[in-house]
Amino acid sequence: MARSILHMLSPSKHVSPFDVNMALDAGFDLIVPYQAVLPGEVGSLVQDAIFSRAPQDGSRTCLFVGGKDAETALDMMAAAKAAFVPPFRLSLFADPSGSFTTAAAMIALVSRRLSDRAGSGIAGRRVAIFGGTGVVAYGAAVLAAGEGARPVLVGHDGADRVARVAAAIGSRFGANVEAADGSTAELRREIIRQAEVVLSAAKAGIQVLSAEDLRHAPKLLLAADVNAVPPAGIAGLEVQANGSPLGDIGQALGIGALAIGNIKYQTELGLFRRILASDQPLAIGLHEAFALASEIAGRG
Ligand SMILES: NC(=O)c1ccc[n+]([C@@H]2O[C@H](COP(=O)([O-])OP(=O)(O)OC[C@H]3O[C@@H](n4cnc5c(N)ncnc54)[C@H](OP(=O)(O)O)[C@@H]3O)[C@@H](O)[C@H]2O)c1
């Protein structure tokens, strides 16, 4: 069998050491990093890779797309696919900043715990997503909308930037995502007053909601946080929480960063292993990550 090679592309200055470790632990024989890659360079890199190996070894060659921006990563995936010259192809996996697997883990676990608690998942529920211009929030909004929820991306410095993200999601996925200004405590409280689910996907070490803010969320059923660096993104949410009560905040349950991180870790590792086990080239993105995360989270 041909050796497995992972070409790791990032438009950023560095490829992610987390992803390098995970790919090696999954079993790749060789990992080659490429930094500061422009979307326009992806096609020629793909064609350089595919023609050096027999078509049947396309499944032993994988191109991973990292970076810090979901739209750029999705454009790079599309450029890579467009460069295939069948039967010469390779496997593709996009997970910028680990965000697709993280968002997949968060929405899968949130849906599972809502079903346990309230008898139905995220569909139809108002979901406020803090850290709305970030790459994890992007994935969470796409998946929540795809599940029939009503996501709103919350910006910390006004509504303009989150509105642009919501519009980009709408035109790429046909998904309905709203945008809101969360730049003051009053505005944040107004947003969470309507929400049944609150997700914190803000920068590490930033608290977006205080205990006092949470008293203004009478409909809140579940709060989840992906930030593992103290303080918690949502006050009172323990990193290990996995459906336990959120302090003394009414009926709400909490899911912390390590519970989500556990599903995220298994999802990313599982997707690398799936690529290695396949005799056909695979294309893995946000929705494939969500399908596996949902299985792992035990969601029907
Ligand atoms: N649990 C896990 O398995 C896991 C895995 C991966 C990532 N994470 C965590 O997921 C979170 C999101 O990741 P990311 O890569 O999207 O992070 P990010 O790009 O660093 O930040 C996400 C968002 O936070 C916003 N933000 C910055 N300062 C803020 C403030 N003072 N108040 C409110 N929001 C603020 C950013 O706004 P700007 O656009 O203005 O910068 C951006 O919208 C991070 O906490 C990261 O550590 C967790």
The ligand as an SDF file (V2000), in Angstrom:
LIG
                    3D

 48 52  0  0  0  0  0  0  0  0999 V2000
  -13.4410   23.3720   23.2300 N   0  0  0  0  0  0  0  0  0  0  0  0
  -12.8000   23.1180   22.0970 C   0  0  0  0  0  0  0  0  0  0  0  0
  -12.6290   21.9620   21.6970 O   0  0  0  0  0  0  0  0  0  0  0  0
  -12.3010   24.2610   21.2400 C   0  0  0  0  0  0  0  0  0  0  0  0
  -11.6970   24.0270   20.0090 C   0  0  0  0  0  0  0  0  0  0  0  0
  -11.3250   25.1320   19.2190 C   0  0  0  0  0  0  0  0  0  0  0  0
  -11.5490   26.4190   19.6940 C   0  0  0  0  0  0  0  0  0  0  0  0
  -12.0880   26.5890   20.9310 N   0  0  0  0  0  0  0  0  0  0  0  0
  -12.3850   27.9230   21.4720 C   0  0  0  0  0  0  0  0  0  0  0  0
  -13.4610   28.4400   20.7070 O   0  0  0  0  0  0  0  0  0  0  0  0
  -13.4800   29.8650   20.8510 C   0  0  0  0  0  0  0  0  0  0  0  0
  -13.6990   30.4810   19.4870 C   0  0  0  0  0  0  0  0  0  0  0  0
  -12.6060   30.1800   18.6300 O   0  0  0  0  0  0  0  0  0  0  0  0
  -12.2430   31.1980   17.4300 P   0  0  0  0  0  0  0  0  0  0  0  0
  -11.0530   30.6210   16.7360 O   0  0  0  0  0  0  0  0  0  0  0  0
  -13.4640   31.5270   16.6600 O   0  0  0  0  0  0  0  0  0  0  0  0
  -11.8030   32.4340   18.3490 O   0  0  0  0  0  0  0  0  0  0  0  0
  -11.3850   33.9460   18.0480 P   0  0  0  0  0  0  0  0  0  0  0  0
  -11.3150   34.1610   16.5670 O   0  0  0  0  0  0  0  0  0  0  0  0
  -10.1850   34.2310   18.8620 O   0  0  0  0  0  0  0  0  0  0  0  0
  -12.5880   34.7930   18.6420 O   0  0  0  0  0  0  0  0  0  0  0  0
  -13.9170   34.4830   18.4360 C   0  0  0  0  0  0  0  0  0  0  0  0
  -14.7600   35.7100   18.5800 C   0  0  0  0  0  0  0  0  0  0  0  0
  -14.5740   36.3650   19.8500 O   0  0  0  0  0  0  0  0  0  0  0  0
  -14.6470   37.7400   19.5890 C   0  0  0  0  0  0  0  0  0  0  0  0
  -14.1240   38.5970   20.6450 N   0  0  0  0  0  0  0  0  0  0  0  0
  -12.8890   39.1700   20.7700 C   0  0  0  0  0  0  0  0  0  0  0  0
  -12.8450   39.9530   21.8480 N   0  0  0  0  0  0  0  0  0  0  0  0
  -14.0770   39.9000   22.4250 C   0  0  0  0  0  0  0  0  0  0  0  0
  -14.6680   40.5280   23.5440 C   0  0  0  0  0  0  0  0  0  0  0  0
  -13.9510   41.3260   24.3360 N   0  0  0  0  0  0  0  0  0  0  0  0
  -15.9630   40.2580   23.8210 N   0  0  0  0  0  0  0  0  0  0  0  0
  -16.6950   39.4340   23.0420 C   0  0  0  0  0  0  0  0  0  0  0  0
  -16.1970   38.8150   21.9520 N   0  0  0  0  0  0  0  0  0  0  0  0
  -14.8940   39.0500   21.6480 C   0  0  0  0  0  0  0  0  0  0  0  0
  -13.8990   37.8840   18.2880 C   0  0  0  0  0  0  0  0  0  0  0  0
  -14.1260   39.1790   17.7380 O   0  0  0  0  0  0  0  0  0  0  0  0
  -13.1170   39.8510   16.7050 P   0  0  0  0  0  0  0  0  0  0  0  0
  -13.5960   39.4070   15.3520 O   0  0  0  0  0  0  0  0  0  0  0  0
  -13.2640   41.3140   16.9340 O   0  0  0  0  0  0  0  0  0  0  0  0
  -11.7110   39.3630   17.0090 O   0  0  0  0  0  0  0  0  0  0  0  0
  -14.5320   36.7700   17.5110 C   0  0  0  0  0  0  0  0  0  0  0  0
  -15.8200   37.1390   17.0730 O   0  0  0  0  0  0  0  0  0  0  0  0
  -12.1650   30.2370   21.5460 C   0  0  0  0  0  0  0  0  0  0  0  0
  -12.4270   30.4800   22.8910 O   0  0  0  0  0  0  0  0  0  0  0  0
  -11.3180   28.9880   21.3710 C   0  0  0  0  0  0  0  0  0  0  0  0
  -10.3530   28.8580   22.4030 O   0  0  0  0  0  0  0  0  0  0  0  0
  -12.4880   25.5510   21.6850 C   0  0  0  0  0  0  0  0  0  0  0  0
  1  2  1  0
  2  3  2  0
  2  4  1  0
  4  5  1  0
  4 48  2  0
  5  6  2  0
  6  7  1  0
  7  8  2  0
  8  9  1  0
  8 48  1  0
  9 10  1  0
  9 46  1  0
 10 11  1  0
 11 12  1  0
 11 44  1  0
 12 13  1  0
 13 14  1  0
 14 15  2  0
 14 16  1  0
 14 17  1  0
 17 18  1  0
 18 19  2  0
 18 20  1  0
 18 21  1  0
 21 22  1  0
 22 23  1  0
 23 24  1  0
 23 42  1  0
 24 25  1  0
 25 26  1  0
 25 36  1  0
 26 27  1  0
 26 35  1  0
 27 28  2  0
 28 29  1  0
 29 30  1  0
 29 35  2  0
 30 31  1  0
 30 32  2  0
 32 33  1  0
 33 34  2  0
 34 35  1  0
 36 37  1  0
 36 42  1  0
 37 38  1  0
 38 39  2  0
 38 40  1  0
 38 41  1  0
 42 43  1  0
 44 45  1  0
 44 46  1  0
 46 47  1  0
M  CHG  2   8   1  16  -1
M  END
$$$$
